[in-house]
Amino acid sequence: MKKILLFLLAALAALCGCGTECDVKIDMDSDADINTGVSVETPADTAVYVSQAAGGDIPVLRFAAASDVHIKEYDSVERTRFADLFGDTYAYCETQVYKKLDAVVIIGDFTDNGTAAQYDAFNEVARANIREETQLIVFMGNHEWGSGDERVFTEKTGMEPNSDSVIKGFHFIGVSPVGSDYSSRFDRLGRRLKATAEEDPARPIFT
């Protein structure tokens, strides 16, 4: 899923007219499959949008993206890893000029099979570790359909499965499957991307 996410980020940046001069800088963890020329020890893919200035790049947005958390009803290593995502990323942010973490984006399969208890466990860990400055954005994966559905997702997360969140003027457009099938979402995604790109052709869209 990491490769898919990065491909979409790159493709959408190009669609928005950034091309080779795009101001999007993606700082990857050190074992990433795509070489960005930057080696950073972070628990998730961390992207920073920067604006150009005479004195150098000035970050204006940072978010961490992860998937396949697979939280279970009982205490397990997945809970520790999810908590560490926040702790380690906040620690990384403290070493940077721009110290904020504006969002954490979880791209599906954050529960093991979509039970209400697993949603509760996920929310418990998130609430205990997320800071007020950080917005949590969650999308469904096929595992959320194991014992649940869109109704359970919305009830437990307070979000729609295919939400469009705007953070500091940047759109994060969600794509959640029906079971394991994304095909019914493509038309809606295409329309939303087109409309959003028309608002500001030079601004990246994240999906």
Secondary structure per residue as TSV (DSSP state, phi and psi in degrees):
chain	resnum	aa	ss	phi	psi
A	1	M	-	360.0	-28.5
A	2	K	H	-59.6	-44.5
A	3	K	H	-63.7	-40.7
A	4	I	H	-62.1	-45.3
A	5	L	H	-59.1	-48.0
A	6	L	H	-65.6	-37.1
A	7	F	H	-62.4	-43.1
A	8	L	H	-65.4	-40.9
A	9	L	H	-60.9	-44.4
A	10	A	H	-66.9	-42.7
A	11	A	H	-65.6	-41.8
A	12	L	H	-69.7	-35.3
A	13	A	H	-61.1	-40.9
A	14	A	H	-66.9	-41.7
A	15	L	H	-61.0	-31.1
A	16	C	T	-82.9	4.3
A	17	G	T	90.2	12.0
A	18	C	-	-75.1	-41.3
A	19	G	G	55.5	-145.1
A	20	T	G	-75.7	-13.5
A	21	E	G	-102.5	18.1
A	22	C	-	-60.7	140.7
A	23	D	-	-85.6	7.5
A	24	V	E	-82.7	126.8
A	25	K	E	-118.6	122.1
A	26	I	E	-108.2	113.9
A	27	D	E	-92.1	114.7
A	28	M	-	-98.5	155.7
A	29	D	B	-66.5	160.2
A	30	S	T	-66.4	-21.3
A	31	D	T	-103.5	25.9
A	32	A	-	-67.7	153.7
A	33	D	S	-79.3	-20.4
A	34	I	S	-110.4	127.3
A	35	N	-	-87.9	113.1
A	36	T	-	-98.8	-2.6
A	37	G	S	86.1	4.5
A	38	V	-	-127.6	128.8
A	39	S	-	-111.1	116.4
A	40	V	B	-134.0	134.4
A	41	E	-	-85.6	94.6
A	42	T	-	-134.1	154.9
A	43	P	S	-80.6	-7.5
A	44	A	S	-150.1	168.0
A	45	D	E	-64.7	125.4
A	46	T	E	-117.3	119.7
A	47	A	E	-110.2	141.0
A	48	V	E	-128.2	124.5
A	49	Y	E	-92.3	129.6
A	50	V	E	-123.3	147.7
A	51	S	E	-105.0	148.8
A	52	Q	-	-83.2	137.5
A	53	A	-	-143.9	164.2
A	54	A	T	-58.8	-34.9
A	55	G	T	-88.6	4.8
A	56	G	S	121.8	-174.7
A	57	D	-	-70.6	138.4
A	58	I	E	-118.8	108.5
A	59	P	E	-62.3	140.4
A	60	V	E	-125.3	-8.9
A	61	L	E	-155.9	135.2
A	62	R	E	-136.3	135.8
A	63	F	E	-142.6	153.3
A	64	A	E	-108.8	139.3
A	65	A	E	-123.4	135.6
A	66	A	E	-147.9	164.6
A	67	S	-	-146.1	173.0
A	68	D	-	55.3	49.0
A	69	V	-	-69.4	-41.3
A	70	H	-	56.6	49.8
A	71	I	B	-62.2	139.3
A	72	K	-	-111.4	168.4
A	73	E	S	-65.4	-33.4
A	74	Y	S	-99.9	166.2
A	75	D	-	-67.4	125.9
A	76	S	-	-150.8	174.9
A	77	V	H	-63.3	-25.4
A	78	E	H	-62.9	-34.8
A	79	R	H	-66.0	-42.0
A	80	T	H	-63.4	-42.8
A	81	R	H	-64.1	-40.2
A	82	F	H	-66.0	-42.3
A	83	A	H	-62.1	-40.1
A	84	D	H	-65.8	-30.0
A	85	L	H	-54.3	-46.4
A	86	F	H	-68.4	-52.5
A	87	G	H	-60.1	-46.4
A	88	D	H	-69.3	-36.9
A	89	T	H	-71.5	-40.1
A	90	Y	H	-62.0	-38.7
A	91	A	H	-64.2	-40.7
A	92	Y	H	-61.9	-43.5
A	93	C	H	-59.5	-35.4
A	94	E	H	-64.6	-19.6
A	95	T	T	-89.1	-3.4
A	96	Q	S	-104.1	162.0
A	97	V	S	-63.7	-46.2
A	98	Y	S	-91.1	110.4
A	99	K	-	-96.3	-3.0
A	100	K	-	-85.5	148.6
A	101	L	-	-112.2	104.3
A	102	D	-	-76.4	-29.5
A	103	A	E	-156.4	152.7
A	104	V	E	-120.3	123.6
A	105	V	E	-112.1	121.2
A	106	I	E	-107.3	115.6
A	107	I	E	-100.4	66.4
A	108	G	S	86.5	157.3
A	109	D	-	57.2	40.6
A	110	F	-	-83.2	-16.0
A	111	T	B	-109.7	163.2
A	112	D	S	-77.5	-39.4
A	113	N	S	-153.2	26.3
A	114	G	-	78.1	21.1
A	115	T	-	-77.7	157.2
A	116	A	H	-60.0	-37.9
A	117	A	H	-64.4	-36.2
A	118	Q	H	-70.8	-38.4
A	119	Y	H	-59.2	-43.9
A	120	D	H	-62.5	-41.2
A	121	A	H	-65.2	-41.9
A	122	F	H	-59.9	-48.3
A	123	N	H	-63.1	-37.0
A	124	E	H	-62.1	-47.2
A	125	V	H	-65.9	-41.7
A	126	A	H	-62.4	-47.8
A	127	R	H	-61.8	-34.1
A	128	A	H	-74.9	-17.7
A	129	N	H	-123.0	-19.2
A	130	I	-	-81.9	145.9
A	131	R	-	-96.3	161.7
A	132	E	T	-59.9	-30.5
A	133	E	T	-71.6	-15.3
A	134	T	-	-106.0	130.1
A	135	Q	E	-96.7	134.4
A	136	L	E	-96.6	123.7
A	137	I	E	-117.7	128.8
A	138	V	E	-129.0	135.4
A	139	F	E	-119.9	154.4
A	140	M	-	-77.4	152.3
A	141	G	-	-124.7	-176.0
A	142	N	G	-66.1	-27.3
A	143	H	G	-68.5	-26.1
A	144	E	G	-69.1	-13.7
A	145	W	G	-92.0	-4.3
A	146	G	S	-57.0	-55.1
A	147	S	S	-125.3	13.3
A	148	G	-	-137.6	-169.6
A	149	D	-	-157.4	-169.4
A	150	E	H	-64.3	-33.5
A	151	R	H	-63.0	-45.7
A	152	V	H	-64.2	-42.3
A	153	F	H	-56.5	-50.7
A	154	T	H	-66.5	-40.3
A	155	E	H	-62.6	-39.0
A	156	K	H	-88.8	-27.7
A	157	T	H	-105.2	-20.4
A	158	G	S	75.7	12.6
A	159	M	S	-120.6	156.8
A	160	E	-	-84.3	149.3
A	161	P	T	-60.5	-30.1
A	162	N	T	-120.2	56.0
A	163	S	-	-75.7	161.0
A	164	D	E	-125.0	97.4
A	165	S	E	-94.6	139.2
A	166	V	E	-115.5	120.8
A	167	I	E	-123.8	115.6
A	168	K	T	53.8	35.9
A	169	G	T	88.2	-1.8
A	170	F	E	-103.4	133.3
A	171	H	E	-88.3	134.1
A	172	F	E	-117.0	101.8
A	173	I	E	-99.7	121.8
A	174	G	-	-85.6	146.1
A	175	V	-	-132.8	108.9
A	176	S	-	-113.4	143.3
A	177	P	-	-80.0	168.6
A	178	V	B	-105.4	104.8
A	179	G	T	68.9	-114.3
A	180	S	T	-112.7	10.6
A	181	D	B	-106.7	122.0
A	182	Y	-	-98.0	-8.5
A	183	S	G	-60.1	-33.7
A	184	S	G	-72.7	-8.8
A	185	R	G	-95.6	-13.4
A	186	F	H	-66.0	-40.8
A	187	D	H	-62.0	-46.4
A	188	R	H	-63.5	-41.4
A	189	L	H	-62.2	-44.7
A	190	G	H	-60.7	-42.6
A	191	R	H	-65.0	-41.1
A	192	R	H	-69.0	-40.8
A	193	L	H	-62.7	-43.1
A	194	K	H	-62.3	-46.5
A	195	A	H	-65.3	-40.1
A	196	T	H	-69.1	-41.2
A	197	A	H	-64.0	-33.3
A	198	E	H	-68.5	-26.9
A	199	E	H	-64.5	-41.4
A	200	D	-	-155.3	91.2
A	201	P	T	-59.8	-21.6
A	202	A	T	-91.7	-3.7
A	203	R	S	-102.2	129.7
A	204	P	-	-62.0	152.4
A	205	I	-	-120.0	136.3
A	206	F	B	-111.3	130.3
A	207	T	-	-145.1	360.0
